[in-house]
Amino acid sequence: MKIVIIGGTGLIGSKTVAILRRAGHEVVAASPNSGVNTITGEGLKEALTGAHVVIDLANSPSFEDKAVLAFFETSGRNLLAAEATAGVQHHVALSIVGTDRSPDNGYFRAKVAQEKLITASGIPYTIIRSTQFLEFLRGIAAEGTKGDKVRISSGLFQPIASDDVAAIVAEVALGAPRNGIVEIAGPERAPFNEIIARYLKAIGDPREVVRDPEARYFGSRVEERSLVPLGEARLGRIGFDEWLRRSQAAA
């Protein structure tokens, strides 16, 4: 089976490419560096010729509100139009848990716009909404740091390892289209501030984590359940301690 992965050289894309190639599939890791650009349309027709499945993992180079919305709308329209022409039978896209519950977050609004394009396209699809990746805990701590303190919301958080995300994306891509949403999350749920404090302690970082209900998450207010699945979700297998062991071993 030919599978095209848009954003196939990124964190999730490179892992998904490896999984699907090991399973014997023809996988195209598409990116601007490989001559496939979903914004300009360059290389899309050639890459998608004969493709059965397309996995969209593309991400905007800018997180500014207008830029990120323009990216996902332009990329989505170009990609879906090319898929319709190529006769693609399954469109898989990675989105975010809670993306429709944080209207003050410009990135989340852009992902909602992307999802709407997919559902209106007529192409069989599966949208995978994921919680935040464990690999981004360092960046989240940096975002919340003022002086020697890290201000983090006490809302619930359920981060997932990128290895689990890639495994589930690959599995979903090989299955039948759901024409709906699948939510995925890590196996452990706890207050956001507690997870960040646990991470910093584990890596020997002396910064103090302060529980702050008003702390923003990349610009958006965090309610108790803003960032976790509200209903049934597929859980990853890799817990925090196992992920930390793996990441430290690879460092």
Secondary structure, DSSP 8 states (H G I E B T S, - for coil): -EEEEETTTSHHHHHHHHHHHHTT-EEEEE-GGGT--TTT-TTHHHHHTT-SEEEE----S--SHHHHHHHHHHHHHHHHHHHHHHT-SEEEEEEETTTTS-TT-HHHHHHHHHHHHHHHS-S-EEEEEE--BGGGHHHHHHHTEETTEEEE--SEE--B-HHHHHHHHHHHHHS---SEEEEEE-S--EEHHHHHHHHHHHTT---EEEE-TT-EETTEE--TTTTS-SS--EE-S--HHHHHHHHHHH-
